[in-house]
Amino acid sequence: MKKIEAVIKPFKLDEVKEALNQIGVTGMTISEVKGFGRQRGHKEIYRGAEYQVDFVPKIKLGIVVDEAATSQVVEVIKDHAKTGKIGDGKIFISSLEETIRIRTGETGLDAI
């Protein structure tokens, strides 16, 4: 099993979620997060005053999938989260040792 974490722009969430549903992803966790990458935030103007926004709002998706589905899920996220502009986000993939469904006690792929 693999855990895929993707940090994307908030306005891309619906598009990514819909595309993941179409390929059979049955669950995901979504968090509103703030952060910065190479751009180190950005400047905005509010009522004529310029100020620095150090932490940019983002959405963090957490998805657990079978190892065989990993590349397809990653491609869908890349295709649907991309704007071509700085700050599109990142995708992190890590191995998952075990998954347990609390309600039933199922483990592994059955728990996903």
Backbone as CSV, one residue per row, in Angstrom:
resi,resn,N_x,N_y,N_z,CA_x,CA_y,CA_z,C_x,C_y,C_z
1,MET,0.843,-1.181,0.000,0.000,0.000,0.000,0.883,1.237,0.000
2,LYS,0.362,2.295,-0.586,1.072,3.569,-0.639,0.173,4.671,-0.100
3,LYS,0.795,5.636,0.562,0.086,6.838,1.000,0.540,7.980,0.104
4,ILE,-0.413,8.619,-0.527,-0.130,9.745,-1.418,-0.626,11.008,-0.736
5,GLU,0.277,11.958,-0.546,-0.093,13.259,-0.008,0.175,14.286,-1.091
6,ALA,-0.834,15.072,-1.390,-0.694,16.094,-2.422,-1.089,17.436,-1.838
7,VAL,-0.260,18.438,-2.080,-0.551,19.807,-1.663,-0.882,20.569,-2.938
8,ILE,-2.128,21.077,-3.016,-2.606,21.711,-4.246,-3.248,23.064,-3.937
9,LYS,-3.527,23.808,-5.002,-4.236,25.079,-4.856,-5.702,24.806,-4.506
10,PRO,-6.277,25.601,-3.605,-7.644,25.337,-3.144,-8.699,25.283,-4.250
11,PHE,-8.588,26.125,-5.256,-9.626,26.148,-6.291,-9.569,24.936,-7.222
12,LYS,-8.536,24.107,-7.091,-8.417,22.896,-7.903,-9.000,21.664,-7.212
13,LEU,-9.438,21.805,-5.969,-9.905,20.652,-5.196,-11.061,19.915,-5.863
14,ASP,-12.105,20.621,-6.268,-13.270,19.956,-6.861,-12.907,19.187,-8.121
15,GLU,-12.074,19.783,-8.957,-11.657,19.130,-10.201,-10.859,17.854,-9.917
16,VAL,-9.933,17.936,-8.970,-9.116,16.773,-8.613,-9.986,15.692,-7.976
17,LYS,-10.865,16.085,-7.060,-11.732,15.124,-6.375,-12.631,14.390,-7.365
18,GLU,-13.207,15.114,-8.302,-14.078,14.499,-9.309,-13.308,13.510,-10.183
19,ALA,-12.110,13.889,-10.595,-11.284,13.003,-11.430,-10.873,11.749,-10.662
20,LEU,-10.559,11.885,-9.383,-10.197,10.725,-8.571,-11.397,9.800,-8.380
21,ASN,-12.579,10.368,-8.206,-13.791,9.546,-8.094,-14.018,8.732,-9.361
22,GLN,-13.734,9.317,-10.517,-13.947,8.637,-11.790,-13.026,7.433,-11.976
23,ILE,-11.857,7.436,-11.335,-10.959,6.284,-11.473,-11.104,5.308,-10.311
24,GLY,-12.082,5.547,-9.440,-12.392,4.580,-8.398,-11.774,4.815,-7.036
25,VAL,-11.229,5.998,-6.794,-10.716,6.303,-5.457,-11.924,6.497,-4.549
26,THR,-12.014,5.677,-3.500,-13.217,5.673,-2.677,-13.127,6.542,-1.432
27,GLY,-11.941,7.014,-1.092,-11.820,7.844,0.093,-10.572,8.692,0.065
28,MET,-10.659,9.805,0.769,-9.504,10.696,0.899,-9.717,11.581,2.116
29,THR,-8.645,12.122,2.616,-8.696,13.075,3.712,-8.232,14.412,3.166
30,ILE,-8.953,15.463,3.523,-8.616,16.796,3.023,-8.405,17.728,4.208
31,SER,-7.307,18.479,4.168,-6.996,19.456,5.215,-6.698,20.792,4.573
32,GLU,-7.140,21.853,5.221,-6.742,23.197,4.797,-5.436,23.503,5.508
33,VAL,-4.403,23.808,4.731,-3.082,24.070,5.287,-2.550,25.382,4.733
34,LYS,-1.472,25.865,5.320,-0.779,27.053,4.825,0.694,26.736,4.766
35,GLY,1.378,27.306,3.796,2.804,27.076,3.680,3.402,27.878,2.549
36,PHE,4.668,27.617,2.286,5.338,28.252,1.157,6.423,27.338,0.647
37,GLY,6.781,27.552,-0.609,7.861,26.807,-1.243,8.928,27.774,-1.670
38,ARG,9.412,27.569,-2.870,10.476,28.426,-3.390,10.059,29.887,-3.496
39,GLN,8.772,30.123,-3.711,8.321,31.501,-3.919,8.376,32.334,-2.644
40,ARG,8.437,31.664,-1.482,8.499,32.356,-0.193,7.320,33.291,0.033
41,GLY,6.115,32.860,-0.331,4.928,33.700,-0.171,4.802,34.673,-1.319
42,HIS,4.004,35.710,-1.118,3.833,36.728,-2.153,3.348,38.033,-1.520
43,LYS,3.379,39.097,-2.310,2.918,40.406,-1.837,1.507,40.657,-2.346
44,GLU,0.689,41.278,-1.499,-0.662,41.666,-1.886,-0.877,43.117,-1.512
45,ILE,-1.845,43.726,-2.177,-2.205,45.104,-1.865,-3.625,45.117,-1.323
46,TYR,-3.800,45.704,-0.127,-5.111,45.793,0.496,-5.327,47.234,0.931
47,ARG,-6.344,47.881,0.352,-6.666,49.293,0.638,-5.447,50.190,0.462
48,GLY,-4.721,49.941,-0.604,-3.592,50.781,-0.957,-2.293,50.464,-0.247
49,ALA,-2.322,49.561,0.714,-1.106,49.212,1.452,-0.609,47.847,0.976
50,GLU,0.674,47.757,0.722,1.275,46.504,0.296,1.761,45.731,1.519
51,TYR,1.492,44.442,1.561,1.975,43.622,2.662,2.374,42.247,2.154
52,GLN,3.229,41.596,2.912,3.775,40.298,2.550,2.902,39.181,3.132
53,VAL,2.504,38.220,2.282,1.801,37.025,2.730,2.839,35.898,2.756
54,ASP,3.266,35.532,3.956,4.333,34.531,4.079,3.834,33.111,3.855
55,PHE,2.633,32.809,4.324,2.090,31.468,4.200,0.877,31.489,3.283
56,VAL,0.977,30.758,2.185,-0.061,30.732,1.162,-1.050,29.609,1.490
57,PRO,-2.373,29.874,1.416,-3.352,28.818,1.683,-3.291,27.724,0.618
58,LYS,-3.335,26.478,1.074,-3.306,25.313,0.188,-4.263,24.259,0.730
59,ILE,-4.488,23.213,-0.056,-5.261,22.050,0.355,-4.319,20.851,0.335
60,LYS,-4.386,20.042,1.383,-3.567,18.829,1.452,-4.493,17.618,1.372
61,LEU,-4.265,16.796,0.350,-5.028,15.569,0.165,-4.223,14.398,0.701
62,GLY,-4.888,13.504,1.400,-4.261,12.259,1.834,-5.054,11.099,1.257
63,ILE,-4.383,10.241,0.493,-5.056,9.132,-0.182,-4.217,7.873,0.023
64,VAL,-4.866,6.781,0.425,-4.189,5.495,0.572,-4.714,4.565,-0.517
65,VAL,-3.783,3.991,-1.286,-4.177,3.131,-2.403,-3.291,1.893,-2.458
66,ASP,-3.766,0.917,-3.207,-2.976,-0.267,-3.518,-1.770,0.185,-4.341
67,GLU,-0.664,-0.467,-4.175,0.564,-0.079,-4.884,0.358,-0.032,-6.401
68,ALA,-0.463,-0.930,-6.930,-0.701,-0.976,-8.375,-1.432,0.262,-8.884
69,ALA,-2.215,0.917,-8.038,-2.990,2.094,-8.459,-2.242,3.405,-8.258
70,THR,-1.078,3.358,-7.655,-0.347,4.573,-7.293,-0.060,5.467,-8.490
71,SER,0.491,4.917,-9.545,0.881,5.754,-10.695,-0.338,6.399,-11.352
72,GLN,-1.462,5.689,-11.413,-2.672,6.258,-12.011,-3.204,7.414,-11.158
73,VAL,-3.212,7.254,-9.853,-3.681,8.314,-8.962,-2.777,9.538,-9.074
74,VAL,-1.471,9.316,-9.102,-0.520,10.426,-9.221,-0.723,11.167,-10.542
75,GLU,-0.910,10.438,-11.631,-1.132,11.080,-12.931,-2.402,11.924,-12.935
76,VAL,-3.464,11.410,-12.331,-4.721,12.155,-12.269,-4.535,13.445,-11.480
77,ILE,-3.851,13.365,-10.341,-3.613,14.571,-9.540,-2.771,15.565,-10.329
78,LYS,-1.690,15.084,-10.962,-0.828,15.979,-11.750,-1.615,16.670,-12.864
79,ASP,-2.424,15.895,-13.575,-3.158,16.447,-14.715,-4.219,17.462,-14.301
80,HIS,-4.885,17.227,-13.179,-6.024,18.063,-12.812,-5.684,19.172,-11.822
81,ALA,-4.525,19.122,-11.179,-4.127,20.180,-10.245,-3.217,21.213,-10.907
82,LYS,-2.741,20.911,-12.088,-1.767,21.772,-12.759,-2.418,23.017,-13.353
83,THR,-1.810,24.175,-13.067,-2.214,25.428,-13.722,-1.093,25.940,-14.614
84,GLY,0.130,25.441,-14.395,1.277,25.913,-15.154,1.934,27.132,-14.537
85,LYS,1.412,27.571,-13.396,1.967,28.742,-12.717,2.665,28.296,-11.435
86,ILE,3.501,29.159,-10.918,4.235,28.854,-9.696,3.249,28.574,-8.561
87,GLY,3.595,27.612,-7.706,2.749,27.292,-6.562,1.714,26.219,-6.818
88,ASP,1.856,25.449,-7.896,0.889,24.387,-8.188,0.895,23.292,-7.120
89,GLY,1.991,23.105,-6.421,2.011,22.154,-5.320,3.003,21.034,-5.497
90,LYS,2.860,20.024,-4.638,3.762,18.883,-4.622,2.959,17.623,-4.342
91,ILE,3.530,16.480,-4.725,2.962,15.175,-4.413,4.051,14.367,-3.709
92,PHE,3.690,13.782,-2.568,4.611,12.950,-1.796,4.039,11.541,-1.737
93,ILE,4.885,10.542,-1.978,4.452,9.148,-1.960,5.302,8.404,-0.945
94,SER,4.640,7.688,-0.045,5.379,6.908,0.942,4.748,5.527,1.095
95,SER,5.565,4.582,1.510,5.074,3.227,1.746,4.297,3.202,3.057
96,LEU,3.262,2.403,3.062,2.409,2.298,4.236,2.518,0.877,4.764
97,GLU,2.909,0.754,5.989,3.151,-0.558,6.571,1.854,-1.328,6.823
98,GLU,0.856,-0.674,7.392,-0.381,-1.365,7.737,-1.537,-0.367,7.803
99,THR,-2.718,-0.858,7.516,-3.947,-0.090,7.654,-4.946,-0.961,8.409
100,ILE,-5.643,-0.352,9.370,-6.624,-1.078,10.166,-7.911,-0.272,10.217
101,ARG,-9.015,-0.902,9.861,-10.319,-0.263,9.999,-10.785,-0.497,11.435
102,ILE,-10.993,0.568,12.162,-11.317,0.481,13.583,-12.642,-0.249,13.815
103,ARG,-13.665,0.066,13.037,-15.002,-0.499,13.261,-15.024,-2.018,13.153
104,THR,-14.363,-2.569,12.126,-14.469,-4.016,11.851,-13.207,-4.794,12.183
105,GLY,-12.094,-4.114,12.346,-10.833,-4.798,12.582,-10.156,-5.277,11.318
106,GLU,-10.754,-4.993,10.147,-10.123,-5.395,8.883,-8.756,-4.736,8.756
107,THR,-7.844,-5.428,8.061,-6.503,-4.902,7.882,-6.098,-4.928,6.412
108,GLY,-5.025,-4.225,6.103,-4.486,-4.206,4.743,-5.428,-3.569,3.745
109,LEU,-5.455,-4.137,2.549,-6.286,-3.590,1.463,-7.775,-3.633,1.794
110,ASP,-8.209,-4.606,2.592,-9.612,-4.681,2.992,-10.036,-3.476,3.820
111,ALA,-9.096,-2.867,4.503,-9.402,-1.718,5.362,-9.493,-0.412,4.588
112,ILE,-9.008,-0.412,3.368,-9.076,0.816,2.557,-10.452,0.935,2.059
